[in-house]
Amino acid sequence: MRCPARLDGRGRVQRRNRIGGVLAKLLNSAGACPAANRFHVHQSVGDEFAARLAERLGAMRVGRGTEADVQVGPLVEEKQRQKVVELVDDARERGAKALVGGESLDGPGYFYAPTVLRDVPSDARLLREEIFGPVAPIATFMSDEEALHAANDTEFGLVSYVYTRDLDRAFRVIEGLETGMVGLNRGLVSNPAGPFGGVKQSGFGREGGHEGIDEYLEVKYVAAQVGG
């Protein structure tokens, strides 16, 4: 699952948090497995983060990847675009507000406008289902416990992204996250030297790193008595 991104409430929203959020959300036009699915943001910086993310996504050019200066491409097929429409409509019917986007784009191709949704309720489908589209749902929290409960409230668990300047707090949260990978203060986790994979319904086993090599090996146990 393209999983939660979590930002704490220590001061103003840092530039790296905004850039990291965009990067995590729009990996391969939000079609990559490690792309962030939802954002859990501390209430004290929720409005600022949402406004700046909306400004950034709203300025992105949507189009074919063969065209110059295009930043967001199409979805894989019409069926997938319709699923994005259904998930966004469901969230808005439950009270979420679109700060930017929130609609399919006219013309040939399976394009959907980069979208930021604010005040997304906990029962919205897109907080638990995979979106695979350029939609950033934002929900706020007050405590780390509340954030962890919301982040783990899904059957999936591939990757999470955590942004905070407090390393003690970061590792407390990382230990509580039910995902196979975590990006700390960065929006990319893929690395050939690292074990890529998730938990729960996000797959079994790992690829990359020593753990990935182990998947191709058989373990042989030998119990031996030498002498006497």
mmCIF file of the C-alpha atoms, coordinates in Angstrom:
data_MODEL
# 
_entry.id   MODEL 
# 
loop_
_atom_site.group_PDB 
_atom_site.id 
_atom_site.type_symbol 
_atom_site.label_atom_id 
_atom_site.label_alt_id 
_atom_site.label_comp_id 
_atom_site.label_asym_id 
_atom_site.label_entity_id 
_atom_site.label_seq_id 
_atom_site.pdbx_PDB_ins_code 
_atom_site.Cartn_x 
_atom_site.Cartn_y 
_atom_site.Cartn_z 
_atom_site.occupancy 
_atom_site.B_iso_or_equiv 
_atom_site.pdbx_formal_charge 
_atom_site.auth_seq_id 
_atom_site.auth_comp_id 
_atom_site.auth_asym_id 
_atom_site.auth_atom_id 
_atom_site.pdbx_PDB_model_num 
ATOM 1   C CA . MET A 1 1   ? 0.000   0.000   0.000   1.00 0.00 ? 1   MET A CA 1 
ATOM 2   C CA . ARG A 1 2   ? 1.072   3.545   -0.662  1.00 0.00 ? 2   ARG A CA 1 
ATOM 3   C CA . CYS A 1 3   ? 0.952   4.520   2.905   1.00 0.00 ? 3   CYS A CA 1 
ATOM 4   C CA . PRO A 1 4   ? 0.637   7.360   5.346   1.00 0.00 ? 4   PRO A CA 1 
ATOM 5   C CA . ALA A 1 5   ? 2.865   10.381  5.535   1.00 0.00 ? 5   ALA A CA 1 
ATOM 6   C CA . ARG A 1 6   ? 2.961   11.896  9.020   1.00 0.00 ? 6   ARG A CA 1 
ATOM 7   C CA . LEU A 1 7   ? 4.133   15.400  9.927   1.00 0.00 ? 7   LEU A CA 1 
ATOM 8   C CA . ASP A 1 8   ? 4.552   16.666  13.472  1.00 0.00 ? 8   ASP A CA 1 
ATOM 9   C CA . GLY A 1 9   ? 3.630   20.052  14.878  1.00 0.00 ? 9   GLY A CA 1 
ATOM 10  C CA . ARG A 1 10  ? 7.017   21.496  15.759  1.00 0.00 ? 10  ARG A CA 1 
ATOM 11  C CA . GLY A 1 11  ? 6.856   25.044  14.430  1.00 0.00 ? 11  GLY A CA 1 
ATOM 12  C CA . ARG A 1 12  ? 6.191   26.030  10.826  1.00 0.00 ? 12  ARG A CA 1 
ATOM 13  C CA . VAL A 1 13  ? 6.015   23.638  7.919   1.00 0.00 ? 13  VAL A CA 1 
ATOM 14  C CA . GLN A 1 14  ? 9.564   23.221  6.667   1.00 0.00 ? 14  GLN A CA 1 
ATOM 15  C CA . ARG A 1 15  ? 10.364  23.467  2.955   1.00 0.00 ? 15  ARG A CA 1 
ATOM 16  C CA . ARG A 1 16  ? 11.740  19.907  2.954   1.00 0.00 ? 16  ARG A CA 1 
ATOM 17  C CA . ASN A 1 17  ? 8.417   18.693  4.365   1.00 0.00 ? 17  ASN A CA 1 
ATOM 18  C CA . ARG A 1 18  ? 6.498   20.286  1.501   1.00 0.00 ? 18  ARG A CA 1 
ATOM 19  C CA . ILE A 1 19  ? 8.889   19.000  -1.146  1.00 0.00 ? 19  ILE A CA 1 
ATOM 20  C CA . GLY A 1 20  ? 9.065   15.582  0.489   1.00 0.00 ? 20  GLY A CA 1 
ATOM 21  C CA . GLY A 1 21  ? 5.282   15.424  0.593   1.00 0.00 ? 21  GLY A CA 1 
ATOM 22  C CA . VAL A 1 22  ? 4.998   16.222  -3.108  1.00 0.00 ? 22  VAL A CA 1 
ATOM 23  C CA . LEU A 1 23  ? 7.722   13.710  -3.963  1.00 0.00 ? 23  LEU A CA 1 
ATOM 24  C CA . ALA A 1 24  ? 6.173   10.951  -1.855  1.00 0.00 ? 24  ALA A CA 1 
ATOM 25  C CA . LYS A 1 25  ? 2.697   11.593  -3.286  1.00 0.00 ? 25  LYS A CA 1 
ATOM 26  C CA . LEU A 1 26  ? 3.538   11.902  -6.985  1.00 0.00 ? 26  LEU A CA 1 
ATOM 27  C CA . LEU A 1 27  ? 6.010   9.064   -7.527  1.00 0.00 ? 27  LEU A CA 1 
ATOM 28  C CA . ASN A 1 28  ? 5.369   8.021   -11.131 1.00 0.00 ? 28  ASN A CA 1 
ATOM 29  C CA . SER A 1 29  ? 2.353   10.355  -11.179 1.00 0.00 ? 29  SER A CA 1 
ATOM 30  C CA . ALA A 1 30  ? 1.112   8.643   -7.985  1.00 0.00 ? 30  ALA A CA 1 
ATOM 31  C CA . GLY A 1 31  ? 1.119   5.285   -9.760  1.00 0.00 ? 31  GLY A CA 1 
ATOM 32  C CA . ALA A 1 32  ? 4.093   3.766   -7.938  1.00 0.00 ? 32  ALA A CA 1 
ATOM 33  C CA . CYS A 1 33  ? 3.588   1.389   -5.016  1.00 0.00 ? 33  CYS A CA 1 
ATOM 34  C CA . PRO A 1 34  ? 5.630   3.508   -2.522  1.00 0.00 ? 34  PRO A CA 1 
ATOM 35  C CA . ALA A 1 35  ? 3.687   6.696   -3.341  1.00 0.00 ? 35  ALA A CA 1 
ATOM 36  C CA . ALA A 1 36  ? 2.031   8.148   -0.229  1.00 0.00 ? 36  ALA A CA 1 
ATOM 37  C CA . ASN A 1 37  ? -1.680  7.412   -0.008  1.00 0.00 ? 37  ASN A CA 1 
ATOM 38  C CA . ARG A 1 38  ? -2.702  9.865   2.734   1.00 0.00 ? 38  ARG A CA 1 
ATOM 39  C CA . PHE A 1 39  ? -1.291  12.552  5.003   1.00 0.00 ? 39  PHE A CA 1 
ATOM 40  C CA . HIS A 1 40  ? -1.713  12.710  8.774   1.00 0.00 ? 40  HIS A CA 1 
ATOM 41  C CA . VAL A 1 41  ? -0.642  16.178  9.869   1.00 0.00 ? 41  VAL A CA 1 
ATOM 42  C CA . HIS A 1 42  ? -0.514  17.704  13.336  1.00 0.00 ? 42  HIS A CA 1 
ATOM 43  C CA . GLN A 1 43  ? -3.452  20.028  13.843  1.00 0.00 ? 43  GLN A CA 1 
ATOM 44  C CA . SER A 1 44  ? -1.210  22.989  14.653  1.00 0.00 ? 44  SER A CA 1 
ATOM 45  C CA . VAL A 1 45  ? 0.255   23.010  11.124  1.00 0.00 ? 45  VAL A CA 1 
ATOM 46  C CA . GLY A 1 46  ? -2.631  21.393  9.242   1.00 0.00 ? 46  GLY A CA 1 
ATOM 47  C CA . ASP A 1 47  ? -3.957  24.552  7.573   1.00 0.00 ? 47  ASP A CA 1 
ATOM 48  C CA . GLU A 1 48  ? -0.521  25.781  6.539   1.00 0.00 ? 48  GLU A CA 1 
ATOM 49  C CA . PHE A 1 49  ? 0.572   22.422  5.155   1.00 0.00 ? 49  PHE A CA 1 
ATOM 50  C CA . ALA A 1 50  ? -2.687  21.940  3.243   1.00 0.00 ? 50  ALA A CA 1 
ATOM 51  C CA . ALA A 1 51  ? -2.553  25.427  1.726   1.00 0.00 ? 51  ALA A CA 1 
ATOM 52  C CA . ARG A 1 52  ? 1.071   25.104  0.621   1.00 0.00 ? 52  ARG A CA 1 
ATOM 53  C CA . LEU A 1 53  ? 0.606   21.604  -0.750  1.00 0.00 ? 53  LEU A CA 1 
ATOM 54  C CA . ALA A 1 54  ? -2.474  22.769  -2.682  1.00 0.00 ? 54  ALA A CA 1 
ATOM 55  C CA . GLU A 1 55  ? -0.520  25.698  -4.094  1.00 0.00 ? 55  GLU A CA 1 
ATOM 56  C CA . ARG A 1 56  ? 2.279   23.392  -5.206  1.00 0.00 ? 56  ARG A CA 1 
ATOM 57  C CA . LEU A 1 57  ? 0.061   20.711  -6.759  1.00 0.00 ? 57  LEU A CA 1 
ATOM 58  C CA . GLY A 1 58  ? -2.244  23.252  -8.349  1.00 0.00 ? 58  GLY A CA 1 
ATOM 59  C CA . ALA A 1 59  ? 0.682   24.782  -10.239 1.00 0.00 ? 59  ALA A CA 1 
ATOM 60  C CA . MET A 1 60  ? 1.784   21.474  -11.760 1.00 0.00 ? 60  MET A CA 1 
ATOM 61  C CA . ARG A 1 61  ? 1.303   20.941  -15.462 1.00 0.00 ? 61  ARG A CA 1 
ATOM 62  C CA . VAL A 1 62  ? -0.680  17.850  -16.420 1.00 0.00 ? 62  VAL A CA 1 
ATOM 63  C CA . GLY A 1 63  ? -0.172  16.159  -19.784 1.00 0.00 ? 63  GLY A CA 1 
ATOM 64  C CA . ARG A 1 64  ? 1.579   13.524  -21.830 1.00 0.00 ? 64  ARG A CA 1 
ATOM 65  C CA . GLY A 1 65  ? 5.081   12.647  -20.725 1.00 0.00 ? 65  GLY A CA 1 
ATOM 66  C CA . THR A 1 66  ? 6.385   13.342  -24.228 1.00 0.00 ? 66  THR A CA 1 
ATOM 67  C CA . GLU A 1 67  ? 5.469   17.022  -23.887 1.00 0.00 ? 67  GLU A CA 1 
ATOM 68  C CA . ALA A 1 68  ? 7.846   19.590  -22.444 1.00 0.00 ? 68  ALA A CA 1 
ATOM 69  C CA . ASP A 1 69  ? 7.524   20.682  -18.804 1.00 0.00 ? 69  ASP A CA 1 
ATOM 70  C CA . VAL A 1 70  ? 4.836   18.116  -17.961 1.00 0.00 ? 70  VAL A CA 1 
ATOM 71  C CA . GLN A 1 71  ? 4.964   17.158  -14.268 1.00 0.00 ? 71  GLN A CA 1 
ATOM 72  C CA . VAL A 1 72  ? 1.922   14.893  -13.857 1.00 0.00 ? 72  VAL A CA 1 
ATOM 73  C CA . GLY A 1 73  ? 0.983   12.216  -16.383 1.00 0.00 ? 73  GLY A CA 1 
ATOM 74  C CA . PRO A 1 74  ? -2.146  10.125  -16.971 1.00 0.00 ? 74  PRO A CA 1 
ATOM 75  C CA . LEU A 1 75  ? -3.544  7.248   -14.979 1.00 0.00 ? 75  LEU A CA 1 
ATOM 76  C CA . VAL A 1 76  ? -3.094  3.745   -16.345 1.00 0.00 ? 76  VAL A CA 1 
ATOM 77  C CA . GLU A 1 77  ? -6.659  3.265   -17.667 1.00 0.00 ? 77  GLU A CA 1 
ATOM 78  C CA . GLU A 1 78  ? -10.194 4.641   -17.546 1.00 0.00 ? 78  GLU A CA 1 
ATOM 79  C CA . LYS A 1 79  ? -11.241 2.060   -14.958 1.00 0.00 ? 79  LYS A CA 1 
ATOM 80  C CA . GLN A 1 80  ? -8.571  3.377   -12.598 1.00 0.00 ? 80  GLN A CA 1 
ATOM 81  C CA . ARG A 1 81  ? -9.568  6.987   -13.204 1.00 0.00 ? 81  ARG A CA 1 
ATOM 82  C CA . GLN A 1 82  ? -13.166 6.104   -12.384 1.00 0.00 ? 82  GLN A CA 1 
ATOM 83  C CA . LYS A 1 83  ? -12.023 4.556   -9.114  1.00 0.00 ? 83  LYS A CA 1 
ATOM 84  C CA . VAL A 1 84  ? -10.245 7.808   -8.227  1.00 0.00 ? 84  VAL A CA 1 
ATOM 85  C CA . VAL A 1 85  ? -13.435 9.734   -9.038  1.00 0.00 ? 85  VAL A CA 1 
ATOM 86  C CA . GLU A 1 86  ? -15.447 7.414   -6.766  1.00 0.00 ? 86  GLU A CA 1 
ATOM 87  C CA . LEU A 1 87  ? -13.001 7.713   -3.875  1.00 0.00 ? 87  LEU A CA 1 
ATOM 88  C CA . VAL A 1 88  ? -12.860 11.510  -4.080  1.00 0.00 ? 88  VAL A CA 1 
ATOM 89  C CA . ASP A 1 89  ? -16.644 11.801  -4.408  1.00 0.00 ? 89  ASP A CA 1 
ATOM 90  C CA . ASP A 1 90  ? -17.075 9.523   -1.377  1.00 0.00 ? 90  ASP A CA 1 
ATOM 91  C CA . ALA A 1 91  ? -14.739 11.692  0.712   1.00 0.00 ? 91  ALA A CA 1 
ATOM 92  C CA . ARG A 1 92  ? -16.488 14.909  -0.334  1.00 0.00 ? 92  ARG A CA 1 
ATOM 93  C CA . GLU A 1 93  ? -19.911 13.468  0.416   1.00 0.00 ? 93  GLU A CA 1 
ATOM 94  C CA . ARG A 1 94  ? -18.634 12.722  3.935   1.00 0.00 ? 94  ARG A CA 1 
ATOM 95  C CA . GLY A 1 95  ? -17.432 16.296  4.449   1.00 0.00 ? 95  GLY A CA 1 
ATOM 96  C CA . ALA A 1 96  ? -13.971 16.596  2.885   1.00 0.00 ? 96  ALA A CA 1 
ATOM 97  C CA . LYS A 1 97  ? -13.172 19.840  1.040   1.00 0.00 ? 97  LYS A CA 1 
ATOM 98  C CA . ALA A 1 98  ? -11.183 20.048  -2.198  1.00 0.00 ? 98  ALA A CA 1 
ATOM 99  C CA . LEU A 1 99  ? -8.624  22.868  -1.977  1.00 0.00 ? 99  LEU A CA 1 
ATOM 100 C CA . VAL A 1 100 ? -7.516  22.224  -5.540  1.00 0.00 ? 100 VAL A CA 1 
ATOM 101 C CA . GLY A 1 101 ? -8.488  19.776  -8.278  1.00 0.00 ? 101 GLY A CA 1 
ATOM 102 C CA . GLY A 1 102 ? -11.117 17.175  -7.503  1.00 0.00 ? 102 GLY A CA 1 
ATOM 103 C CA . GLU A 1 103 ? -12.137 16.360  -11.064 1.00 0.00 ? 103 GLU A CA 1 
ATOM 104 C CA . SER A 1 104 ? -11.201 14.506  -14.231 1.00 0.00 ? 104 SER A CA 1 
ATOM 105 C CA . LEU A 1 105 ? -9.699  16.561  -17.023 1.00 0.00 ? 105 LEU A CA 1 
ATOM 106 C CA . ASP A 1 106 ? -11.330 16.814  -20.445 1.00 0.00 ? 106 ASP A CA 1 
ATOM 107 C CA . GLY A 1 107 ? -9.656  15.597  -23.606 1.00 0.00 ? 107 GLY A CA 1 
ATOM 108 C CA . PRO A 1 108 ? -7.968  12.387  -24.704 1.00 0.00 ? 108 PRO A CA 1 
ATOM 109 C CA . GLY A 1 109 ? -6.133  10.402  -22.070 1.00 0.00 ? 109 GLY A CA 1 
ATOM 110 C CA . TYR A 1 110 ? -6.899  9.245   -18.530 1.00 0.00 ? 110 TYR A CA 1 
ATOM 111 C CA . PHE A 1 111 ? -6.014  12.449  -16.731 1.00 0.00 ? 111 PHE A CA 1 
ATOM 112 C CA . TYR A 1 112 ? -7.110  13.547  -13.281 1.00 0.00 ? 112 TYR A CA 1 
ATOM 113 C CA . ALA A 1 113 ? -6.315  16.943  -11.811 1.00 0.00 ? 113 ALA A CA 1 
ATOM 114 C CA . PRO A 1 114 ? -3.808  16.980  -8.910  1.00 0.00 ? 114 PRO A CA 1 
ATOM 115 C CA . THR A 1 115 ? -6.033  17.184  -5.857  1.00 0.00 ? 115 THR A CA 1 
ATOM 116 C CA . VAL A 1 116 ? -5.698  18.142  -2.202  1.00 0.00 ? 116 VAL A CA 1 
ATOM 117 C CA . LEU A 1 117 ? -8.541  17.208  0.140   1.00 0.00 ? 117 LEU A CA 1 
ATOM 118 C CA . ARG A 1 118 ? -8.807  18.851  3.554   1.00 0.00 ? 118 ARG A CA 1 
ATOM 119 C CA . ASP A 1 119 ? -10.782 17.716  6.623   1.00 0.00 ? 119 ASP A CA 1 
ATOM 120 C CA . VAL A 1 120 ? -11.033 14.142  5.401   1.00 0.00 ? 120 VAL A CA 1 
ATOM 121 C CA . PRO A 1 121 ? -13.168 12.147  7.886   1.00 0.00 ? 121 PRO A CA 1 
ATOM 122 C CA . SER A 1 122 ? -11.924 8.874   9.320   1.00 0.00 ? 122 SER A CA 1 
ATOM 123 C CA . ASP A 1 123 ? -14.649 6.854   7.577   1.00 0.00 ? 123 ASP A CA 1 
ATOM 124 C CA . ALA A 1 124 ? -13.698 8.010   4.069   1.00 0.00 ? 124 ALA A CA 1 
ATOM 125 C CA . ARG A 1 125 ? -12.807 5.090   1.805   1.00 0.00 ? 125 ARG A CA 1 
ATOM 126 C CA . LEU A 1 126 ? -9.626  6.673   0.480   1.00 0.00 ? 126 LEU A CA 1 
ATOM 127 C CA . LEU A 1 127 ? -8.052  6.581   3.944   1.00 0.00 ? 127 LEU A CA 1 
ATOM 128 C CA . ARG A 1 128 ? -8.136  2.778   3.784   1.00 0.00 ? 128 ARG A CA 1 
ATOM 129 C CA . GLU A 1 129 ? -8.143  1.920   0.083   1.00 0.00 ? 129 GLU A CA 1 
ATOM 130 C CA . GLU A 1 130 ? -5.348  2.398   -2.423  1.00 0.00 ? 130 GLU A CA 1 
ATOM 131 C CA . ILE A 1 131 ? -5.861  5.457   -4.620  1.00 0.00 ? 131 ILE A CA 1 
ATOM 132 C CA . PHE A 1 132 ? -3.184  5.153   -7.327  1.00 0.00 ? 132 PHE A CA 1 
ATOM 133 C CA . GLY A 1 133 ? -3.959  8.698   -8.450  1.00 0.00 ? 133 GLY A CA 1 
ATOM 134 C CA . PRO A 1 134 ? -2.741  12.279  -7.813  1.00 0.00 ? 134 PRO A CA 1 
ATOM 135 C CA . VAL A 1 135 ? -4.967  12.825  -4.775  1.00 0.00 ? 135 VAL A CA 1 
ATOM 136 C CA . ALA A 1 136 ? -3.601  13.931  -1.394  1.00 0.00 ? 136 ALA A CA 1 
ATOM 137 C CA . PRO A 1 137 ? -6.110  13.432  1.445   1.00 0.00 ? 137 PRO A CA 1 
ATOM 138 C CA . ILE A 1 138 ? -5.179  15.317  4.624   1.00 0.00 ? 138 ILE A CA 1 
ATOM 139 C CA . ALA A 1 139 ? -6.390  14.411  8.104   1.00 0.00 ? 139 ALA A CA 1 
ATOM 140 C CA . THR A 1 140 ? -5.141  16.019  11.321  1.00 0.00 ? 140 THR A CA 1 
ATOM 141 C CA . PHE A 1 141 ? -4.187  14.612  14.716  1.00 0.00 ? 141 PHE A CA 1 
ATOM 142 C CA . MET A 1 142 ? -3.315  15.950  18.162  1.00 0.00 ? 142 MET A CA 1 
ATOM 143 C CA . SER A 1 143 ? -1.295  13.136  19.760  1.00 0.00 ? 143 SER A CA 1 
ATOM 144 C CA . ASP A 1 144 ? 1.197   10.558  18.521  1.00 0.00 ? 144 ASP A CA 1 
ATOM 145 C CA . GLU A 1 145 ? -1.114  7.810   19.723  1.00 0.00 ? 145 GLU A CA 1 
ATOM 146 C CA . GLU A 1 146 ? -3.952  9.199   17.628  1.00 0.00 ? 146 GLU A CA 1 
ATOM 147 C CA . ALA A 1 147 ? -1.669  9.456   14.589  1.00 0.00 ? 147 ALA A CA 1 
ATOM 148 C CA . LEU A 1 148 ? -0.438  5.883   14.961  1.00 0.00 ? 148 LEU A CA 1 
ATOM 149 C CA . HIS A 1 149 ? -3.953  4.529   15.331  1.00 0.00 ? 149 HIS A CA 1 
ATOM 150 C CA . ALA A 1 150 ? -5.055  6.328   12.160  1.00 0.00 ? 150 ALA A CA 1 
ATOM 151 C CA . ALA A 1 151 ? -1.936  5.328   10.218  1.00 0.00 ? 151 ALA A CA 1 
ATOM 152 C CA . ASN A 1 152 ? -2.306  1.660   11.120  1.00 0.00 ? 152 ASN A CA 1 
ATOM 153 C CA . ASP A 1 153 ? -6.066  1.531   10.547  1.00 0.00 ? 153 ASP A CA 1 
ATOM 154 C CA . THR A 1 154 ? -5.791  -0.338  7.246   1.00 0.00 ? 154 THR A CA 1 
ATOM 155 C CA . GLU A 1 155 ? -5.165  -3.862  6.025   1.00 0.00 ? 155 GLU A CA 1 
ATOM 156 C CA . PHE A 1 156 ? -2.133  -2.693  4.051   1.00 0.00 ? 156 PHE A CA 1 
ATOM 157 C CA . GLY A 1 157 ? 1.377   -1.802  5.215   1.00 0.00 ? 157 GLY A CA 1 
ATOM 158 C CA . LEU A 1 158 ? 4.073   -1.174  2.607   1.00 0.00 ? 158 LEU A CA 1 
ATOM 159 C CA . VAL A 1 159 ? 5.722   2.119   3.534   1.00 0.00 ? 159 VAL A CA 1 
ATOM 160 C CA . SER A 1 160 ? 5.240   5.145   5.766   1.00 0.00 ? 160 SER A CA 1 
ATOM 161 C CA . TYR A 1 161 ? 6.884   8.561   5.718   1.00 0.00 ? 161 TYR A CA 1 
ATOM 162 C CA . VAL A 1 162 ? 7.588   10.447  8.945   1.00 0.00 ? 162 VAL A CA 1 
ATOM 163 C CA . TYR A 1 163 ? 8.628   14.093  9.140   1.00 0.00 ? 163 TYR A CA 1 
ATOM 164 C CA . THR A 1 164 ? 9.844   15.526  12.453  1.00 0.00 ? 164 THR A CA 1 
ATOM 165 C CA . ARG A 1 165 ? 12.886  17.270  13.912  1.00 0.00 ? 165 ARG A CA 1 
ATOM 166 C CA . ASP A 1 166 ? 12.631  15.245  17.131  1.00 0.00 ? 166 ASP A CA 1 
ATOM 167 C CA . LEU A 1 167 ? 14.579  11.998  16.585  1.00 0.00 ? 167 LEU A CA 1 
ATOM 168 C CA . ASP A 1 168 ? 13.477  10.444  19.880  1.00 0.00 ? 168 ASP A CA 1 
ATOM 169 C CA . ARG A 1 169 ? 9.890   11.016  18.863  1.00 0.00 ? 169 ARG A CA 1 
ATOM 170 C CA . ALA A 1 170 ? 10.623  9.792   15.336  1.00 0.00 ? 170 ALA A CA 1 
ATOM 171 C CA . PHE A 1 171 ? 11.861  6.392   16.456  1.00 0.00 ? 171 PHE A CA 1 
ATOM 172 C CA . ARG A 1 172 ? 9.009   5.956   18.933  1.00 0.00 ? 172 ARG A CA 1 
ATOM 173 C CA . VAL A 1 173 ? 6.597   6.499   16.066  1.00 0.00 ? 173 VAL A CA 1 
ATOM 174 C CA . ILE A 1 174 ? 8.596   4.320   13.650  1.00 0.00 ? 174 ILE A CA 1 
ATOM 175 C CA . GLU A 1 175 ? 8.468   1.411   16.099  1.00 0.00 ? 175 GLU A CA 1 
ATOM 176 C CA . GLY A 1 176 ? 4.696   1.756   16.295  1.00 0.00 ? 176 GLY A CA 1 
ATOM 177 C CA . LEU A 1 177 ? 4.056   1.925   12.547  1.00 0.00 ? 177 LEU A CA 1 
ATOM 178 C CA . GLU A 1 178 ? 2.805   -1.294  10.958  1.00 0.00 ? 178 GLU A CA 1 
ATOM 179 C CA . THR A 1 179 ? 4.696   -0.988  7.668   1.00 0.00 ? 179 THR A CA 1 
ATOM 180 C CA . GLY A 1 180 ? 7.658   -2.798  6.174   1.00 0.00 ? 180 GLY A CA 1 
ATOM 181 C CA . MET A 1 181 ? 9.543   0.400   5.318   1.00 0.00 ? 181 MET A CA 1 
ATOM 182 C CA . VAL A 1 182 ? 9.736   3.946   6.676   1.00 0.00 ? 182 VAL A CA 1 
ATOM 183 C CA . GLY A 1 183 ? 11.138  7.095   5.104   1.00 0.00 ? 183 GLY A CA 1 
ATOM 184 C CA . LEU A 1 184 ? 12.302  9.506   7.816   1.00 0.00 ? 184 LEU A CA 1 
ATOM 185 C CA . ASN A 1 185 ? 12.360  13.121  6.636   1.00 0.00 ? 185 ASN A CA 1 
ATOM 186 C CA . ARG A 1 186 ? 12.561  12.013  2.999   1.00 0.00 ? 186 ARG A CA 1 
ATOM 187 C CA . GLY A 1 187 ? 10.058  11.125  0.304   1.00 0.00 ? 187 GLY A CA 1 
ATOM 188 C CA . LEU A 1 188 ? 12.003  8.280   -1.327  1.00 0.00 ? 188 LEU A CA 1 
ATOM 189 C CA . VAL A 1 189 ? 12.833  4.899   0.213   1.00 0.00 ? 189 VAL A CA 1 
ATOM 190 C CA . SER A 1 190 ? 13.717  2.648   -2.732  1.00 0.00 ? 190 SER A CA 1 
ATOM 191 C CA . ASN A 1 191 ? 17.365  1.580   -2.674  1.00 0.00 ? 191 ASN A CA 1 
ATOM 192 C CA . PRO A 1 192 ? 18.981  -1.563  -4.143  1.00 0.00 ? 192 PRO A CA 1 
ATOM 193 C CA . ALA A 1 193 ? 20.850  -2.028  -0.859  1.00 0.00 ? 193 ALA A CA 1 
ATOM 194 C CA . GLY A 1 194 ? 17.669  -1.934  1.212   1.00 0.00 ? 194 GLY A CA 1 
ATOM 195 C CA . PRO A 1 195 ? 15.039  -4.669  1.695   1.00 0.00 ? 195 PRO A CA 1 
ATOM 196 C CA . PHE A 1 196 ? 11.919  -3.537  -0.188  1.00 0.00 ? 196 PHE A CA 1 
ATOM 197 C CA . GLY A 1 197 ? 8.645   -5.029  1.029   1.00 0.00 ? 197 GLY A CA 1 
ATOM 198 C CA . GLY A 1 198 ? 5.653   -4.675  3.304   1.00 0.00 ? 198 GLY A CA 1 
ATOM 199 C CA . VAL A 1 199 ? 3.574   -6.330  6.009   1.00 0.00 ? 199 VAL A CA 1 
ATOM 200 C CA . LYS A 1 200 ? -0.070  -7.322  6.412   1.00 0.00 ? 200 LYS A CA 1 
ATOM 201 C CA . GLN A 1 201 ? -1.696  -7.414  2.950   1.00 0.00 ? 201 GLN A CA 1 
ATOM 202 C CA . SER A 1 202 ? 1.182   -5.581  1.268   1.00 0.00 ? 202 SER A CA 1 
ATOM 203 C CA . GLY A 1 203 ? 3.073   -8.683  0.254   1.00 0.00 ? 203 GLY A CA 1 
ATOM 204 C CA . PHE A 1 204 ? 5.357   -11.315 1.672   1.00 0.00 ? 204 PHE A CA 1 
ATOM 205 C CA . GLY A 1 205 ? 9.142   -11.397 1.635   1.00 0.00 ? 205 GLY A CA 1 
ATOM 206 C CA . ARG A 1 206 ? 11.660  -8.801  0.511   1.00 0.00 ? 206 ARG A CA 1 
ATOM 207 C CA . GLU A 1 207 ? 13.582  -7.797  -2.597  1.00 0.00 ? 207 GLU A CA 1 
ATOM 208 C CA . GLY A 1 208 ? 16.884  -5.935  -2.475  1.00 0.00 ? 208 GLY A CA 1 
ATOM 209 C CA . GLY A 1 209 ? 19.587  -6.033  0.172   1.00 0.00 ? 209 GLY A CA 1 
ATOM 210 C CA . HIS A 1 210 ? 20.837  -9.209  1.855   1.00 0.00 ? 210 HIS A CA 1 
ATOM 211 C CA . GLU A 1 211 ? 17.253  -10.063 2.758   1.00 0.00 ? 211 GLU A CA 1 
ATOM 212 C CA . GLY A 1 212 ? 16.327  -10.097 -0.939  1.00 0.00 ? 212 GLY A CA 1 
ATOM 213 C CA . ILE A 1 213 ? 19.165  -12.484 -1.749  1.00 0.00 ? 213 ILE A CA 1 
ATOM 214 C CA . ASP A 1 214 ? 18.036  -14.758 1.072   1.00 0.00 ? 214 ASP A CA 1 
ATOM 215 C CA . GLU A 1 215 ? 14.731  -15.225 -0.760  1.00 0.00 ? 215 GLU A CA 1 
ATOM 216 C CA . TYR A 1 216 ? 16.621  -17.202 -3.440  1.00 0.00 ? 216 TYR A CA 1 
ATOM 217 C CA . LEU A 1 217 ? 18.574  -19.389 -1.032  1.00 0.00 ? 217 LEU A CA 1 
ATOM 218 C CA . GLU A 1 218 ? 17.758  -22.556 0.857   1.00 0.00 ? 218 GLU A CA 1 
ATOM 219 C CA . VAL A 1 219 ? 18.843  -22.945 4.465   1.00 0.00 ? 219 VAL A CA 1 
ATOM 220 C CA . LYS A 1 220 ? 20.473  -26.243 5.379   1.00 0.00 ? 220 LYS A CA 1 
ATOM 221 C CA . TYR A 1 221 ? 20.690  -27.189 9.010   1.00 0.00 ? 221 TYR A CA 1 
ATOM 222 C CA . VAL A 1 222 ? 23.302  -29.762 10.006  1.00 0.00 ? 222 VAL A CA 1 
ATOM 223 C CA . ALA A 1 223 ? 23.344  -31.411 13.421  1.00 0.00 ? 223 ALA A CA 1 
ATOM 224 C CA . ALA A 1 224 ? 26.722  -33.188 13.794  1.00 0.00 ? 224 ALA A CA 1 
ATOM 225 C CA . GLN A 1 225 ? 28.578  -35.071 16.455  1.00 0.00 ? 225 GLN A CA 1 
ATOM 226 C CA . VAL A 1 226 ? 32.331  -35.160 16.012  1.00 0.00 ? 226 VAL A CA 1 
ATOM 227 C CA . GLY A 1 227 ? 34.458  -37.819 17.685  1.00 0.00 ? 227 GLY A CA 1 
ATOM 228 C CA . GLY A 1 228 ? 33.532  -40.176 20.556  1.00 0.00 ? 228 GLY A CA 1 
# 
